[in-house]
Structure formats: C-alpha cells, structure tokens
Amino acid sequence: MAQQQTEHGEELSEVNVIPLADLALVLLIIMMVISPMIAQTLMHVKPSEATAALTQPEVTQPETPMIISYAPGQLRLNGELLATSLDLVRRLDELMPKRKDKSVILTAAPTLVHGDVVALMDIIRRHGADSLSMVKWDTESVPEETPS
C-alpha cells in the first residue's frame, strides 16, 4: 500500500491497483490460450440416426446367446460337447456368419491355466465374435461327464 501525506499531515493509504491489473491480464491471456484446447477435448455428440423398425417376428424371437463353457477336457458350445478346439473353430465358422448378434459368453473353470483361457478367447475373437463376455463359473449349471 502506498502512503501519502496530505497538506494537514494526515496519512492516506491507497491500494496499488497496477499489480492487480497485471494479474487480471495474465489470467485473461491464460484463459484465451487454454479455451481452444478445452473445446477440442470435449465430447462430440452425433445426432441419432433413425433405423428401420423391427418387425413383430424379429422382436418376439431374439437370437439365443452363444455360450461357450470350458472345463478341463470339456469344451461346450451351447451345451454341445466338442472334442477339440478345432471342432469349436469349425462350429464358429459355420454359425457366426448366420448370426446378427455376434456376441459370445464364455465361462471357464477356475482350475484352468490362464494361458489356455486366453488362447480360447483369441480363437473366439478371430473367428467372428464382435464382443466377448466372461461370466463366473457355476458348478451347478455345467453338467459333468466322465470321459469314456
């Protein structure tokens, strides 16, 4: 604060506004530089596009999800026991092109080696699955068969 004396000897205290103006100008320049960057990073929303309405048979008969369960020595596709992963590849190549919904649900036994499950996931993705979901292994829902 600047102090000055009046002609009667009284001291006047005045606020120095020049540093305040400098600070305001610096903040204004910073905001001018940052605002275009913020505008570029904002999420751009596309307007929704109308799609053809589903007919009544399409609405009442949805596709059943493709479910793959994998236990040691047992590989199942929608409950059907497959002998090898090559059979799975053949069935996926046969079924996936016919389906609208190319999502697959995978459940794997907790006793499996992580690398085997990842290899199976890779096979599923390479042979037509658009989305792959994993669900928790349920011992009650998967029938156990003894190899003969």
N, C-alpha and C positions, 0 to 999 in steps of 0.2 A: 504494500500500500504506500502510496506517495503521500507525504505530509507537507503541507504548505502553511505558511503563516499569513494571516490576514493583517490588515493595517492596524487592527486593535490588539494584535499579539496573540490572537486565538489560533490554535492549530486546526487545520482542516484535513480530514482523512478522505482520500479518494481511492476508488478501486481502479487499478490499472487494467483496462479492457483490451489492450493490444495482445497479451498472451492468450486471452480467451478467444479473440477473433482468429488468431493463428491456429489454435486448436480446432476451432469450428471449420476452418478452411481445410485443414489436413484431414479431418474426418469426412468432409464432403468429397474430397479427392479420392479417399479410400473407398467410399461407397460407390462413386462413379466407376471405379476400376472393377470392383467386385460384382456389381449388379449384372453385367452381361454374363459373367461366369455362372452366377446363380440361375439365370434364365436358361442357360444351356443345359444345366444338370437337372432341371425339373422334369417330372414325368410327363410325357406327352400322351394324351388320351385320344385314341382314334374313335371316331363316331362309329356306333354299332351299325352293322350291315344286316339287312333283313335276309333271312334264309327261308328256304321253302318249308312250308308247314308239313309236319309228318302226317301221313295218312293214318287212319284208325288201326289197320293191321300192324303197322310199324310201331305204334305206341303200345298196343296190348301185348306184343310178342318181342320183348327185348332179347338180345343175344345173351346167352349164359356166359359168365366169365370163364376164361380158360384158366384152369387151376392145375399147377404142377406141384406135386409133393415128392420130396426127395429124402429117402431114408437110406441107411447103409444097405446096398444091394437091392434096393427097390426104388424105381423111378416110375411115377404115375402121371398120366396126363388125363385130367377129368375122371379119375378113378380107374382108368385102364392101365394095367401093369405093362411096362415096356421093358424089353430085355436089356437094351443097351442105350447109350446116349445117341447112337446112330439112328435107332428107331425113333427117338424123340425128334431128331433133325428131320427125318422123313415126314413124320406126322405134322411138324410145324410148317414145313414147306408145302404140305398138302392143305392144311387148314387155314393158315394165315391169309393167303390171297383172297379167300372167300369171305372173310370177316370184315365188317365195318369197324367194329371195336377191336383194335389190335393191342389191347392191354392184357397182361398176364399177371396172375397172382402166384407167387412162389412161396412155398413153406418148406423148410428144411429141418431135419432132425438136429438137435443140439450136439449130438455125438459126432457129426461130420466134421471133416477137416475144412477149415476156412477156404483154402485154395480150391477144393472141389466145388464148393458152392459158388465161388466167384467164376470158375470156369463154366459152370452150368448157366449162370446169369449171362455170361458173354455169349454162349451158344444161343440162348433165347433172344437176346437183343440182335444178334447177327442174322437171325432167321425170321425177322418180320415184326417183332414186338415193338410198338411205339412207346409203351410205358410198362414198367415192371415194378410191381409192388411186392414187398415181403411181409408176410404175416407170421405171427408166433406159432410155433409148432404145437399142435394139440394132439396128445397121445390117444385121446378117446375117439377122435374123428377119423383117424387113419387106421384102416384095418391092417392087422399084421398077418402076413402069410409066411409060412416057413418054406424056404427053398427046397425043392424036391430033386 
